[in-house]
Amino acid sequence: MDVPVRFRLPVHSIQRSAGPLQAGFSYCIPPIPRSFYMGRKLYQTVIFDMDGVLTDSEPLHVQAEKETFASFGVTLKPSDLYRYMGRTPRILIQGIIEQYGLNIHADALYPRHSERLRNLYRSRAEPIPGALEFLRRCLRQGLKLGLASSSEMNLIRIVLQKFQLKDSFHAVTSGDEVGRVKPDPDIFLLTAKKLNCPPKRCAVIEDSGAGVRAAKAAGMFCVGFKGINSPEQDLSPADIQVDDFRSWDGYPLLSEGVR
């Protein structure tokens, strides 16, 4: 199938013989046959987010957060939590404390919240349908894989062990390793550095608005994954959006996806 490609180009990269152009405008390039990409590896690495992409863990976070703050008489609403998707738990805790004017320090509350999350992950974390098979398809095509998650490393280790992925990733980065978290690009840039891959050859799969903005700020191709438990997220900056790994052919990350 031929698909039209629309993207933004700097003026200096377009032939001026076609007439005067204006900076910042979108130009429609004629349809390019998918067969053109057959066998071509456009990206060297795929960097996965974890929560909401590999594991359906957002409901676990919501439960832990509600339980953590219920002891202070706070009943959290979904709108209180969705804005923090893709951010670190520490940022969420600090934000809720400030929002409700609670007389407690985030450093005192975080260990309780973290322990709740670890117990929930061990007992109830499940993979996103089709995610693990897609990951294996990436490996079969010789792509390097990275994991860049705002979660703490203890949670990442639980998921990697539970899903038997300990040897699948060439680089793993947690939110605790960077000074600035999503939507800043630091976590993706650090992961690319670990993978020894230039950002323009990296593709990211993200389910949160903050994560998508971070990937684009890093100069990477971004797939916005529309998970059923990742609502109210603005994925519009993503290069493409998918809602099910099982029905996605992998284009343009996988050359085998070309039909």
C-alpha positions as CSV (number, residue, x, y, z in Angstrom):
1,M,0.0,0.0,0.0
2,D,1.3,3.5,-0.9
3,V,1.0,6.0,1.9
4,P,1.3,9.8,1.8
5,V,3.9,11.2,4.1
6,R,3.5,14.6,5.6
7,F,6.2,16.2,7.7
8,R,7.9,19.5,8.3
9,L,11.1,20.3,6.5
10,P,13.6,23.2,6.9
11,V,13.5,25.4,3.9
12,H,17.1,24.9,3.0
13,S,16.5,21.1,2.4
14,I,13.9,21.6,-0.4
15,Q,14.7,22.4,-4.0
16,R,13.9,26.0,-4.6
17,S,13.3,25.4,-8.3
18,A,9.7,24.5,-7.3
19,G,9.1,28.1,-6.3
20,P,9.3,30.2,-3.1
21,L,8.7,28.4,0.2
22,Q,7.9,29.6,3.6
23,A,9.6,28.4,6.8
24,G,7.6,26.2,9.1
25,F,5.0,25.2,6.6
26,S,4.0,21.5,6.0
27,Y,4.6,20.1,2.6
28,C,3.0,16.9,1.2
29,I,5.5,14.5,-0.4
30,P,4.0,12.2,-3.1
31,P,3.1,8.7,-1.8
32,I,6.1,6.4,-1.3
33,P,5.5,2.6,-1.9
34,R,6.2,0.6,1.3
35,S,8.1,-1.8,-0.9
36,F,10.7,1.0,-1.2
37,Y,11.7,0.2,2.4
38,M,11.9,-3.6,2.0
39,G,15.0,-4.8,3.7
40,R,16.1,-1.3,4.7
41,K,16.7,-0.8,8.4
42,L,15.6,2.8,9.2
43,Y,16.3,2.5,12.9
44,Q,19.1,0.7,14.8
45,T,17.3,0.6,18.2
46,V,13.9,0.6,19.7
47,I,13.5,2.1,23.2
48,F,10.5,1.0,25.1
49,D,8.7,2.7,27.9
50,M,7.6,0.2,30.5
51,D,4.4,1.2,32.3
52,G,1.5,1.1,29.9
53,V,3.7,-0.2,27.0
54,L,5.2,-3.5,28.2
55,T,3.1,-4.0,31.3
56,D,-0.5,-3.0,32.0
57,S,0.6,-1.4,35.3
58,E,-1.3,1.9,35.3
59,P,-4.2,0.4,37.4
60,L,-1.6,-0.8,39.9
61,H,-0.2,2.7,40.2
62,V,-3.7,4.1,40.7
63,Q,-4.5,1.6,43.4
64,A,-1.2,2.2,45.3
65,E,-1.7,6.0,45.1
66,K,-5.2,5.8,46.4
67,E,-4.2,3.6,49.3
68,T,-1.2,5.7,50.1
69,F,-3.3,8.9,50.5
70,A,-6.5,7.4,51.9
71,S,-4.8,7.3,55.3
72,F,-4.7,11.1,55.2
73,G,-8.4,11.4,54.4
74,V,-7.7,12.1,50.7
75,T,-9.9,10.5,48.0
76,L,-8.0,10.9,44.8
77,K,-9.8,11.4,41.6
78,P,-8.6,10.1,38.2
79,S,-7.9,13.7,37.1
80,D,-5.5,14.0,40.1
81,L,-3.4,11.2,38.6
82,Y,-3.6,11.3,34.8
83,R,-1.5,14.5,34.7
84,Y,1.4,12.6,36.3
85,M,1.5,9.7,33.8
86,G,5.1,9.3,32.6
87,R,6.5,11.2,35.5
88,T,8.3,9.7,38.5
89,P,6.4,8.5,41.6
90,R,8.3,11.1,43.7
91,I,7.0,13.9,41.5
92,L,3.4,12.6,41.9
93,I,3.7,12.3,45.6
94,Q,5.1,15.8,46.0
95,G,2.4,17.1,43.7
96,I,-0.5,15.5,45.6
97,I,0.9,16.6,49.0
98,E,1.0,20.2,47.7
99,Q,-2.4,20.0,46.0
100,Y,-4.2,18.9,49.2
101,G,-2.0,20.8,51.7
102,L,-0.9,17.7,53.6
103,N,1.4,18.0,56.6
104,I,3.9,15.4,55.6
105,H,7.2,15.3,53.7
106,A,7.4,13.4,50.4
107,D,10.5,11.6,51.6
108,A,8.6,10.1,54.5
109,L,5.7,9.0,52.4
110,Y,7.6,7.6,49.4
111,P,8.9,4.4,51.1
112,R,5.4,3.2,52.0
113,H,4.1,4.0,48.5
114,S,7.1,2.2,46.9
115,E,6.5,-0.9,49.0
116,R,2.9,-1.0,48.0
117,L,3.8,-0.8,44.3
118,R,6.4,-3.5,44.6
119,N,3.9,-5.9,46.1
120,L,1.3,-5.1,43.5
121,Y,3.8,-5.6,40.7
122,R,4.9,-9.0,42.1
123,S,1.4,-10.3,42.4
124,R,-0.6,-8.6,39.6
125,A,1.6,-7.1,36.8
126,E,0.7,-8.5,33.4
127,P,2.1,-7.8,30.0
128,I,0.3,-5.6,27.5
129,P,-1.3,-8.0,24.9
130,G,1.1,-8.5,22.0
131,A,3.9,-6.4,23.5
132,L,6.3,-9.3,24.3
133,E,5.8,-10.9,20.8
134,F,6.5,-7.5,19.2
135,L,9.7,-7.2,21.3
136,R,10.8,-10.6,20.1
137,R,10.2,-9.5,16.5
138,C,12.5,-6.6,17.1
139,L,15.2,-8.9,18.4
140,R,14.8,-11.3,15.5
141,Q,15.5,-8.4,13.1
142,G,18.7,-7.5,14.9
143,L,17.5,-4.3,16.5
144,K,19.1,-3.2,19.8
145,L,16.5,-2.7,22.5
146,G,16.5,-0.2,25.3
147,L,14.1,0.4,28.2
148,A,13.6,3.9,29.5
149,S,11.1,4.1,32.4
150,S,10.3,6.7,35.0
151,S,9.8,3.9,37.5
152,E,12.4,3.1,40.1
153,M,14.9,0.4,39.2
154,N,13.4,-2.1,41.8
155,L,10.1,-2.1,39.8
156,I,11.9,-2.5,36.5
157,R,13.8,-5.5,37.9
158,I,10.5,-7.1,39.0
159,V,9.0,-6.7,35.5
160,L,12.1,-8.0,33.7
161,Q,12.3,-11.1,35.9
162,K,8.6,-11.8,35.9
163,F,8.3,-11.5,32.1
164,Q,11.7,-13.3,31.5
165,L,13.2,-10.2,29.8
166,K,16.4,-9.9,31.8
167,D,18.5,-10.7,28.7
168,S,16.4,-8.9,26.1
169,F,17.5,-5.3,26.7
170,H,20.9,-3.9,25.8
171,A,20.4,-0.9,28.0
172,V,18.0,-0.1,30.9
173,T,17.5,3.4,32.4
174,S,15.3,4.4,35.3
175,G,14.0,7.8,36.2
176,D,16.4,7.9,39.2
177,E,19.4,8.1,36.9
178,V,18.7,11.5,35.3
179,G,18.4,14.9,36.8
180,R,15.4,15.9,34.6
181,V,12.6,13.5,33.9
182,K,10.0,13.3,31.1
183,P,8.9,15.5,29.3
184,D,12.6,16.5,29.3
185,P,14.6,14.2,26.9
186,D,17.4,13.2,29.3
187,I,16.2,9.6,29.9
188,F,16.1,8.9,26.2
189,L,19.4,10.6,25.4
190,L,21.1,8.6,28.2
191,T,19.6,5.4,26.9
192,A,20.8,6.2,23.4
193,K,24.3,6.9,24.7
194,K,24.3,3.5,26.5
195,L,23.2,1.9,23.2
196,N,25.9,3.8,21.3
197,C,23.3,4.9,18.9
198,P,22.6,8.5,17.5
199,P,19.2,9.7,18.5
200,K,18.0,10.0,14.9
201,R,18.4,6.2,14.5
202,C,16.4,5.5,17.7
203,A,12.7,4.8,17.7
204,V,10.7,5.2,21.0
205,I,7.4,3.6,22.0
206,E,5.5,5.6,24.6
207,D,2.0,5.8,26.0
208,S,2.1,9.1,27.9
209,G,2.0,12.7,26.7
210,A,5.1,13.5,28.7
211,G,7.0,10.5,27.3
212,V,6.1,11.4,23.7
213,R,7.2,15.0,24.2
214,A,10.5,13.7,25.7
215,A,11.1,11.4,22.8
216,K,10.6,14.2,20.2
217,A,12.7,16.6,22.2
218,A,15.5,14.0,22.0
219,G,15.2,14.0,18.2
220,M,13.8,10.4,18.0
221,F,11.1,8.8,16.0
222,C,8.1,8.2,18.3
223,V,5.3,5.7,18.3
224,G,2.4,6.8,20.5
225,F,0.8,3.7,22.0
226,K,-2.9,4.3,22.9
227,G,-3.3,1.9,25.9
228,I,-6.7,1.4,27.3
229,N,-5.5,2.3,30.7
230,S,-3.6,5.3,29.6
231,P,-6.4,7.8,29.1
232,E,-6.4,11.5,28.5
233,Q,-2.9,11.6,27.1
234,D,-2.0,13.9,24.2
235,L,-0.1,11.7,21.8
236,S,-0.4,14.1,18.9
237,P,3.3,15.0,18.7
238,A,4.1,11.3,18.0
239,D,5.1,10.4,14.4
240,I,2.5,7.6,14.4
241,Q,-0.1,6.2,16.8
242,V,-1.0,2.5,17.3
243,D,-3.5,1.0,19.7
244,D,-2.8,-2.7,19.6
245,F,0.6,-4.5,19.1
246,R,-1.3,-7.6,17.8
247,S,-2.7,-5.7,14.7
248,W,0.3,-3.5,14.0
249,D,2.6,-4.7,11.3
250,G,5.6,-2.9,12.9
251,Y,6.0,-0.4,10.0
252,P,8.3,1.6,9.9
253,L,10.3,0.0,12.7
254,L,10.4,-3.5,11.3
255,S,11.3,-4.2,7.6
256,E,9.3,-7.5,7.9
257,G,6.2,-5.3,8.5
258,V,6.3,-4.2,4.8
259,R,3.6,-6.0,2.9
